[in-house]
Amino acid sequence: MKNWNVLYRDVLDCLKSRLSPFLIYHHWKHIQHVVEIAEYIAQQEHLNENEILLVKTAALFHDAGFINTGTEGHEEESVRLAEKKLPKCGYTKKEIEIISGMIRATVIPQKPKTKLECILADADLEYLGTDNFEHIGNKLFLELKHYNPNLSLEEWIEIQINFLQSHFYHTAYCIQNRTDGKIKNLKGLIQHKKSLERL
């Protein structure tokens, strides 16, 4: 018998105490948001109750690897942590394999293969098509500057433009409800780039 509430609290408590303070984007609040939006997208995609639980569980663990490792390879560390924790919480071997596949689907560039993997991949980057894009993007910029102090605002804008131009959503919900917002955010970045070039 799975107890989601206990698992959720345990993992979030661990993240709150063990994630590095410089992770202002890959913060426990990001993970909390991805859990919530993954559940919502899963409901819009008409998943059954157990599938929704698997999606939420993968969302809960998808960036947990940051407690033990840096940006590179954190997804595999997240899989390892899930594989260690979930058998004790009533998850079957098959369910853990499905969860591991979803976590790996968040690796950039995203290449989800199943409907559940598409849902988590979209939940992780749903913000690209929202009004929170600039605010959240600024957090990621500051976090990346921890690893690369020489990263300039101009370089960051170029990185974001290239990323948005190459990214696409996978679920019907995000295609219908986030694509227009993402295009608007891309246009805003291009305008920002042009204004900086005029200075």
N, C-alpha and C positions, 0 to 999 in steps of 0.2 A: 504493500500500500504506500503510494507516494504522498508525502506531506509537503506540498508546494510552499506553504507559508513559512514552515520551519527552514526549508532549504533556502528560500529567498532571503530571509532574515540573516541566516548564517553566512551566506556568501557576501551579501552587502556589508555586513559588519566586518568581515575579513577585508574587503576592498577598502572600506573607510579607514581602517587602521594600518593597512600595509601598502597602499598605492603611494608612490612618491609625490611630494607636494608640487613638483614642477609639472605634473601631468594635469594641466588645467583644461585640456580637451578630453583626454582619456581618463576622466574623473568618474567617480562612482555615480554621479548624477547623469552622465552620458549613458552609462549602462542601464540605469533606472529608466531613462527615457526610451532607450531602444527596446527594453522589455515591454513597456506600455504600448509603443507604436507597433511593435511586432504582433502583439496580441490583437490590436485593433485591425491591422491589415489582414491577419489570419481570419478574423471574424468576417471581414468584407469579402474574403476569398472563399468563404463557406467551408472552412475546415471543421472537422469534428472536435469534440472536447479534448480527446487525448492528443490529437495532432497539435492543437493550440498549446497544450501543456508542453509538448516537445519543443515547439518554437520558442516559447517563453524561457524554457530551460537553456536552450542554446544561446538566446539573447543574454541571459544572466551570466553565462560563462564566456561570451565571445571575446571579451577583452581582459578577462581575469588573469591571463598570462603576464600582463604588465607588472604583477606583483613580484615576479621572479626574473623578468628579462626586459630588454629594451624593445624598441619598435620592431626590429627585424626578428621574425620568427615568433612573435608573441602569440599568434594563432595556434601554432603547434603546442606551445606551452599551455594555452587555454584548453586545448583538447586533452592534454595529459592530466590537467587538474580535474576536468570533467570525468574522465575515465577512472580517476582515483576516487572521487567523491560519490558519483551517482549510483554505483552498485549498492552502497550502504543505504541509499534512499529509495530503493525499490524499483529502480530502472533496469530493464532487461538489457542483455548484450546487444540485441538488435536495435533497441531504442537509443542506446548510447552511440551506436554506429551512425544512426540517422542524425543525432545531435552533433556528432563530430563532423559530419558532412556539411551541416549548416554553418558551423564555426569556420570551416575551411573556405566556405563560399564567400566569406567577408574579406578574404585576402584580395588586395588590389594588384592587378585588375581583376574585378569580380568575374567569376565564371560559374554561376550556379547551374546545377543540372536538374534538380527536382523542384517541384512547386514549393516545398518547405524551404529549400535553400534560396529560392528566389525571394521569398517573403523576408527572411532574415537579412539577405543582402540589401534589399530595398529599405528595410527598417533602419539599418546602420547608416545609410546615406540619404534618408528621407529629407533631412534638413536642407539639402541642396536646392530643393524646390519650395522652400518656405521663406517667410519674412524674417526668420531668425538666422538666415544664411550668413549675413555679414557679422553678426555678433558671435556666432559659433566659429566662423572662419577666423576671426581675430584671436580666439582662444587657441585654435590650432596653430596659427602663425607664431604666437608667443611660445607655445610648447616646442615647436620645431626650432625656434631660435635657441632653446636650451641645448639642442644637439648641434646646431650650426649657428653660432653667434653672428656670423657675417651675412646671414640671409637678409636681403634687403626687401623693403616693401614692394619695390618694382618687380623683383624676382618672384615674390610670393604671388602677386597679382597674375604674373605670366603663368605660374604653376597652376593657379586656380582656373584660369581661362582654358588652358590645355586640358585640364582634368574635366571640366564641365563639357567641353566640346567632344570628349571621347566617351563620357559616361552616358549610359541609358538605363532606365528603369526596366524591371522584369515583370512586375505584377500589374494586373489590370487596374487596381486601385491607384498605384503611384503613377502609372502612365496617364491615367485620366485626371488625377488630382494634383500632381506635382510637376509634370513636364512644363506647363506654361510658366509656373513660378521659377523653374530652373532656367528657362530661356530669358526671363526677365532679369534674373540675377546675373546671367552671363552678359547680357547687354550692359548692365550696370558696371561690371568689371571692365568691359571694353572701354566704356566712357571714362572710367577712373584712370585707366592706362593712358588714354589720349590726353586727359587733363594734366597728368604728371609729365608727359612728354613735352607739353607746351611750356612748362615752367623753365 
